[in-house]
């Protein structure tokens, strides 16, 4: 089992305390340096764009109840350069890079190429970047860059249409990173059909507006032949990871180059296993045989190994810490605490002392899984976050190895 670590860098109030941006970033670098010393494999960074506080003033706020900022990292590649300079062995991943905003897939591919050209100047460099890419969770970040519904038909179809826009963007992004010359004329048109919609009602409303069973949508990315520069960057230092649960998109990008897959902490076990099964057949041959570690599994970690407490006291304290953090999260998203959602999230989290968490991991995970462990979730006590990271690697990991 391999252990990675996820950092949200989310500037939200916790128990009335809201750290400054400088303190948030300082805490992050303390934590990532500790992760490097402890032997975590990859530091995965959440990326966000634009103020989530200000978007609450929009006509259609996406997260109207959120306090503070969802994330302060707006450029994971710039952060990666700082991380590599301050660490010795840890690799860096994006969780995720939004390839629809900030200029779209062409600009995103060129930024990755430019970073790798600099990062790989030293022939001895072996640390990789793991470029997780997706369409972005919060649409206000995309709308500012012209990616959103352009008419009533697209408004009605947007939940389905956004996925098809991402498919086109993914094709452009992967082909450019492969080194292709690309024009938008080569990218398949978007044609909406029943299969793209979750329910008959959703499809019926859109079909009625369009008056057709096949609805062609004008392209969002239009450009003549182009190729990104630099061209001679170290592709051996790049691993792509797609943040989409659409099986057809996961398989499609693997016709271009090897692309691994993200999953969420709430993804059901049967979906995870079916993804492994499909990618065993569909994973691009240039990447070798598909491995379980190619699907990193995100999970919250609420561990309590604080001194002066009995095992039972630690377990009770860990459970209370978990439910407080998860409750704060759902309240921030929805404006209220839904006990059922807190309970479901707690069921997917790792909660307890070292022994209890080791037992949970043996029950839930395959020995060859790769876990993206989330310690800083709604927790601004950086010293405690680092203590929890240390407790996991020095107490939980040895129990699993034994």
C-alpha positions in Angstrom: 0.0 0.0 0.0 1.3 3.4 -1.0 0.7 6.6 1.0 0.3 10.0 -0.6 -1.1 13.2 1.0 -3.7 15.8 0.0 -3.5 19.5 0.9 -6.6 21.6 0.5 -5.1 25.0 1.6 -8.7 26.1 2.3 -9.0 29.5 4.1 -12.2 28.9 6.0 -13.1 29.8 9.5 -12.8 27.0 12.0 -14.2 27.6 15.5 -14.2 31.3 14.8 -10.5 31.4 13.7 -9.6 32.5 10.2 -5.8 32.4 9.4 -4.3 35.0 7.2 -3.2 34.0 3.7 0.4 34.2 4.7 -0.3 31.9 7.7 -2.1 29.5 5.5 0.8 29.3 3.1 3.3 29.1 5.8 1.4 26.2 7.5 1.2 24.4 4.1 5.0 24.5 3.5 5.6 23.3 7.1 3.3 20.4 6.5 4.7 19.5 3.0 8.2 19.5 4.4 7.1 17.2 7.2 5.4 15.0 4.6 8.7 14.8 2.7 10.6 13.8 5.8 8.0 11.2 6.8 8.1 9.5 3.4 4.8 10.3 1.8 5.0 9.6 -1.9 3.2 12.5 -3.6 1.8 15.8 -2.3 -1.5 16.4 -4.1 -2.6 20.1 -4.1 -6.1 21.3 -4.5 -6.3 24.2 -7.0 -9.0 26.8 -7.1 -9.6 30.1 -8.8 -11.3 33.4 -7.9 -12.8 34.4 -4.6 -15.6 32.1 -3.3 -16.6 35.0 -1.0 -17.3 37.4 -3.8 -19.1 34.8 -6.0 -21.8 34.8 -3.3 -22.8 38.2 -4.8 -23.4 36.7 -8.2 -26.8 36.2 -9.7 -26.3 32.4 -9.5 -23.8 31.8 -6.6 -22.5 28.2 -6.7 -21.7 27.9 -3.0 -23.8 30.7 -1.4 -23.1 29.6 2.2 -19.4 29.2 2.0 -17.4 31.4 4.4 -13.8 32.3 3.4 -12.1 30.9 0.4 -12.4 27.4 -0.9 -8.7 27.4 -1.8 -5.7 29.7 -2.0 -3.6 27.7 -4.5 -4.3 29.1 -8.0 -1.2 27.7 -9.7 -0.1 24.2 -8.7 2.9 24.4 -11.0 4.3 27.5 -9.3 3.7 25.7 -6.0 5.5 22.6 -7.3 8.6 24.6 -8.1 8.7 25.8 -4.5 8.0 22.4 -3.1 10.8 20.7 -5.1 13.2 23.4 -3.9 12.3 22.8 -0.3 12.1 19.0 -0.3 14.2 16.0 -1.2 12.0 13.1 -2.4 8.3 13.9 -2.5 6.6 14.3 -5.8 3.8 16.8 -6.6 0.4 16.3 -8.0 -2.6 18.5 -9.0 -5.9 17.6 -7.5 -7.1 19.1 -9.8 -6.0 21.4 -12.6 -9.1 22.9 -14.2 -8.4 22.8 -18.0 -11.6 24.7 -19.0 -10.7 28.1 -17.3 -7.6 30.3 -17.5 -7.4 30.0 -21.3 -8.6 26.5 -21.7 -6.8 23.3 -22.7 -4.2 25.0 -25.0 -3.0 27.3 -22.3 -3.0 24.5 -19.7 -0.9 22.2 -21.9 1.6 25.0 -22.6 2.0 25.7 -18.9 2.7 22.1 -18.2 5.3 21.9 -21.0 7.0 25.1 -19.8 7.3 23.7 -16.3 8.7 20.4 -17.4 11.2 22.1 -19.7 12.7 23.9 -16.6 12.2 21.1 -14.1 13.9 18.6 -16.4 17.0 20.7 -17.2 19.0 18.6 -14.7 19.5 15.2 -16.4 19.6 13.6 -13.0 16.1 14.9 -12.1 13.7 12.0 -11.5 10.8 13.5 -9.4 7.6 13.6 -11.4 4.6 15.8 -11.5 1.2 14.1 -11.5 -1.1 16.4 -13.5 -4.6 15.7 -12.4 -7.0 17.5 -14.7 -10.7 18.0 -14.8 -13.6 20.4 -15.6 -13.7 22.1 -12.2 -16.2 21.6 -9.5 -17.5 25.1 -9.2 -18.8 26.7 -12.4 -18.3 30.3 -11.3 -14.6 29.7 -11.9 -15.3 28.7 -15.5 -17.9 31.4 -16.3 -15.3 34.2 -15.9 -13.4 32.7 -18.9 -16.4 32.2 -21.2 -17.1 28.6 -20.4 -20.7 28.3 -19.6 -24.2 28.2 -21.2 -24.4 30.6 -24.1 -28.2 30.3 -24.8 -31.3 28.8 -23.3 -30.7 25.4 -24.9 -27.2 25.1 -23.4 -28.5 26.3 -20.0 -31.0 23.5 -19.9 -28.4 21.0 -21.1 -25.5 22.2 -19.1 -25.0 19.4 -16.6 -24.6 17.0 -19.5 -23.1 19.5 -21.9 -20.3 20.4 -19.5 -19.1 16.8 -19.6 -18.9 16.8 -23.4 -17.0 20.2 -23.4 -14.5 18.6 -21.0 -14.2 15.6 -23.3 -13.2 17.9 -26.2 -10.9 19.9 -23.9 -9.2 16.6 -22.7 -8.6 15.6 -26.3 -6.9 18.9 -27.1 -4.9 18.9 -23.8 -3.6 15.3 -24.2 -2.8 15.6 -27.9 -0.8 18.8 -27.4 1.2 17.3 -24.5 1.9 14.3 -26.7 3.5 16.7 -29.2 0.8 16.8 -31.9 -0.1 19.7 -34.2 -3.7 20.3 -33.5 -6.6 22.3 -34.9 -10.1 22.5 -33.6 -11.4 21.1 -36.9 -9.8 17.8 -35.9 -11.8 17.6 -32.7 -15.1 15.7 -32.9 -18.2 17.9 -32.7 -20.4 17.8 -29.6 -23.7 16.0 -30.4 -26.0 15.6 -27.4 -28.1 12.5 -27.3 -30.3 10.7 -24.6 -27.2 8.8 -23.4 -25.6 11.9 -22.1 -28.4 12.7 -19.7 -29.2 11.2 -16.3 -33.0 11.1 -16.6 -35.6 11.0 -19.3 -37.1 14.2 -17.9 -33.7 16.0 -18.3 -33.4 14.8 -21.8 -37.0 15.6 -22.7 -36.7 19.2 -21.7 -33.6 19.7 -23.9 -35.0 17.7 -26.8 -38.2 19.8 -26.7 -36.2 23.0 -26.9 -34.0 21.7 -29.8 -36.7 19.8 -31.7 -34.3 17.0 -32.4 -33.0 13.7 -31.1 -29.4 14.7 -32.0 -28.4 18.2 -31.0 -25.1 19.5 -32.4 -23.5 22.2 -30.2 -21.1 24.8 -31.6 -17.6 24.4 -30.4 -16.2 26.2 -27.3 -12.6 26.0 -28.4 -11.9 27.2 -32.0 -8.4 27.6 -33.4 -6.3 26.9 -36.5 -3.3 24.5 -36.5 -1.0 25.0 -33.5 1.7 23.3 -31.5 2.8 24.2 -28.0 6.3 25.3 -27.0 8.6 24.3 -25.5 8.5 21.0 -27.5 11.5 19.1 -26.1 10.3 18.8 -22.5 10.9 15.8 -20.3 7.7 13.7 -20.9 9.1 11.0 -18.6 8.6 13.4 -15.7 4.8 13.8 -16.4 2.0 11.5 -15.4 -1.5 12.5 -16.4 -4.5 11.7 -14.1 -8.1 12.4 -15.2 -10.7 13.6 -12.8 -13.8 12.2 -14.5 -16.1 9.4 -13.5 -17.3 9.0 -17.1 -16.0 5.6 -18.3 -16.1 6.7 -21.9 -13.9 9.7 -21.3 -11.4 7.7 -19.1 -11.0 5.3 -22.0 -11.0 7.9 -24.7 -8.0 9.8 -23.3 -6.2 6.5 -23.1 -6.3 6.2 -26.8 -4.0 9.3 -26.9 -1.5 8.6 -24.0 -1.4 6.9 -20.6 -3.8 8.6 -18.3 -4.6 7.4 -14.8 -7.8 8.1 -12.9 -8.9 9.9 -9.7 -11.7 8.8 -7.4 -13.5 10.7 -4.7 -13.7 9.6 -1.0 -17.4 8.9 -1.5 -17.0 6.6 -4.6 -18.6 3.2 -4.0 -16.4 0.1 -3.9 -18.1 -1.5 -6.9 -17.4 1.6 -9.1 -13.7 1.5 -8.0 -13.4 -2.2 -8.9 -15.2 -1.8 -12.3 -12.8 1.1 -13.0 -9.8 -1.2 -12.4 -11.4 -3.8 -14.6 -12.0 -1.5 -17.5 -8.6 0.2 -17.3 -6.8 -3.1 -17.2 -8.0 -3.4 -20.8 -8.1 0.3 -21.9 -5.0 1.8 -20.3 -2.6 3.0 -23.0 0.1 0.5 -23.8 2.9 3.1 -23.5 2.2 3.1 -19.7 2.7 -0.6 -19.3 0.2 -2.8 -17.5 -2.5 -1.2 -15.4 -1.8 -1.2 -11.6 -4.1 -0.6 -8.7 -1.9 2.4 -7.6 -2.9 4.2 -10.8 -6.3 5.0 -9.2 -5.4 7.0 -6.0 -8.1 6.8 -3.4 -8.9 9.9 -1.4 -9.8 9.5 2.3 -10.1 11.7 5.3 -7.9 10.9 8.3 -9.0 11.8 11.8 -6.4 10.1 14.0 -5.9 10.7 17.7 -2.6 9.5 19.3 -2.4 12.4 21.8 -0.4 11.7 25.0 -2.2 11.3 28.3 -5.3 9.6 26.9 -6.3 6.0 27.1 -7.1 4.1 23.8 -10.8 4.5 24.4 -10.5 8.2 25.1 -8.5 8.7 21.9 -11.1 6.9 19.9 -13.9 9.0 21.3 -11.9 12.2 20.8 -11.1 11.2 17.2 -14.8 10.5 16.5 -15.8 13.9 17.9 -13.1 15.7 15.9 -14.3 14.0 12.7 -18.0 14.8 13.2 -17.2 18.4 14.0 -15.0 18.8 10.9 -17.5 17.0 8.6 -20.4 19.0 10.0 -18.6 22.2 9.4 -18.0 21.2 5.8 -21.6 20.4 5.0 -22.8 23.5 6.7 -20.3 25.5 4.6 -21.6 23.9 1.4 -25.3 23.9 2.2 -25.9 26.4 5.0 -27.1 23.7 7.3 -25.8 20.4 8.8 -27.4 17.3 7.4 -26.7 14.5 10.0 -27.2 11.8 7.3 -24.4 13.3 5.1 -22.1 13.6 8.1 -22.8 10.0 9.0 -22.1 8.8 5.4 -18.9 10.9 5.2 -17.7 9.5 8.6 -18.3 6.0 7.3 -15.9 6.7 4.4 -13.3 8.4 6.7 -10.5 6.8 8.8 -11.3 7.6 12.4 -9.7 6.5 15.6 -6.4 5.7 17.2 -3.6 4.0 15.3 -4.8 0.5 15.9 -8.4 1.3 15.0 -7.4 3.0 11.8 -5.1 0.2 10.8 -8.0 -2.2 11.2 -10.3 0.0 9.1 -7.7 0.1 6.3 -7.3 -3.6 6.2 -11.1 -4.0 5.9 -11.6 -1.3 3.2 -8.5 -1.3 1.0 -6.6 -3.6 -1.2 -3.0 -4.2 -0.1 -1.9 -2.7 -3.5 -4.0 0.5 -3.2 -2.6 4.0 -3.2 -4.2 6.3 -0.7 -4.4 10.1 -0.9 -4.6 10.9 2.8 -6.3 14.2 3.9 -5.2 15.5 7.3 -5.7 19.3 7.0 -9.5 19.0 6.5 -11.1 21.9 8.4 -8.1 22.0 10.7 -5.9 25.1 11.0 -3.8 23.8 13.9 -0.8 23.1 11.8 1.2 21.6 14.7 -1.6 19.1 15.3 -1.9 18.3 11.6 1.8 17.4 11.5 1.5 15.3 14.7 -1.4 13.4 13.0 0.8 12.9 9.9 3.6 11.6 12.1 1.3 9.3 14.1 0.0 7.8 10.8 3.4 7.1 9.3 5.1 5.9 12.6 2.2 4.0 14.1 -0.4 3.1 11.5 1.9 2.2 8.6 4.0 -0.2 10.6 0.9 -2.0 11.8 -0.1 -2.5 8.1 3.3 -3.7 7.1 3.2 -6.3 10.0 
